[in-house]
């Protein structure tokens, strides 16, 4: 199969779909790999590295899309890339269709077959291709939250950490999936007092077994409980995720208006539309905005700030699926693997994933 990797063009997105090591494994099985010029250069993967792994370097994204059957990306294609896509392409990447109806329809209209990393499942129902990026985003949420608490960043001027005998600062994490759990772990390692807000009683009990009771509150999710937690929090991490669906709004504008000025909101769910009523997509160049004196960080590609780590982690989990598709062809690979089939989001000009389709119909 002919596999193409275009350069990512989203704001400050320096991840790349395939590493030279991944290319080497694909070319060893007689697949042809095309890499757009300088696609991985900024994170240390030179064109020479790719050529030494068996790839051919092409000058433009247009050449990549026109020459390749299977397109491997990291982020969803931007509208400027839609003109390159056609029914001749299989697109394997994060798509996050539920967060943007208009772009989802336009992408489907290109005729491309789209398989979304974020809806590929495992036998236990987990999301193996979303998990590593969620893990990174969860850890980053505490790092960026702490950074924007600094006074010169318009934060309240508090330090998340242990200082003399001062009471620990408070971090609230709403939603305790992979990203939320990593945020909790990072917050605890920084000596914060953590309020965990989660809808599932079973999940709360699992977290009690994992983290114990020191500096933690386990709170059943409800509007009243969320509002009470926000009033006293320095950092709030929103990490609510429902497979294939737009993130539910769990924090309202009214709740935010009752928070202390300079508090920081980090919306990890922004790729799926965001879980704060006040959220809007931001970029690494301009990552924050203020609502009622509360700082919002809503960058849609958080792991892009650690692109080398993120690329290597992503390739570790995506490569087996890429090899399967390349070796068997799409039809046989999705027939043989129901979990990969669950990644199928777009086909023949239609949104075909049940949850994604239902979510878009509500918008």
Secondary structure as GFF3:
##gff-version 3
##sequence-region A 1 363
A	DSSP	beta_strand	2	5	.	.	.	ID=ss1
A	DSSP	alpha_helix	20	27	.	.	.	ID=ss2
A	DSSP	beta_strand	32	36	.	.	.	ID=ss3
A	DSSP	three_ten_helix	41	43	.	.	.	ID=ss4
A	DSSP	alpha_helix	47	52	.	.	.	ID=ss5
A	DSSP	beta_strand	56	58	.	.	.	ID=ss6
A	DSSP	alpha_helix	61	67	.	.	.	ID=ss7
A	DSSP	beta_strand	70	72	.	.	.	ID=ss8
A	DSSP	three_ten_helix	79	84	.	.	.	ID=ss9
A	DSSP	beta_strand	90	93	.	.	.	ID=ss10
A	DSSP	three_ten_helix	97	99	.	.	.	ID=ss11
A	DSSP	alpha_helix	101	109	.	.	.	ID=ss12
A	DSSP	beta_strand	113	116	.	.	.	ID=ss13
A	DSSP	three_ten_helix	117	119	.	.	.	ID=ss14
A	DSSP	alpha_helix	128	148	.	.	.	ID=ss15
A	DSSP	three_ten_helix	151	153	.	.	.	ID=ss16
A	DSSP	beta_strand	170	174	.	.	.	ID=ss17
A	DSSP	alpha_helix	178	189	.	.	.	ID=ss18
A	DSSP	beta_strand	193	198	.	.	.	ID=ss19
A	DSSP	alpha_helix	201	211	.	.	.	ID=ss20
A	DSSP	beta_strand	216	220	.	.	.	ID=ss21
A	DSSP	alpha_helix	223	231	.	.	.	ID=ss22
A	DSSP	beta_strand	235	238	.	.	.	ID=ss23
A	DSSP	alpha_helix	253	257	.	.	.	ID=ss24
A	DSSP	beta_strand	264	267	.	.	.	ID=ss25
A	DSSP	three_ten_helix	268	272	.	.	.	ID=ss26
A	DSSP	beta_strand	288	291	.	.	.	ID=ss27
A	DSSP	beta_strand	294	297	.	.	.	ID=ss28
A	DSSP	three_ten_helix	302	306	.	.	.	ID=ss29
A	DSSP	alpha_helix	307	328	.	.	.	ID=ss30
A	DSSP	alpha_helix	330	336	.	.	.	ID=ss31
A	DSSP	alpha_helix	338	341	.	.	.	ID=ss32
A	DSSP	beta_strand	344	347	.	.	.	ID=ss33
A	DSSP	beta_strand	350	351	.	.	.	ID=ss34
A	DSSP	alpha_helix	354	362	.	.	.	ID=ss35
###
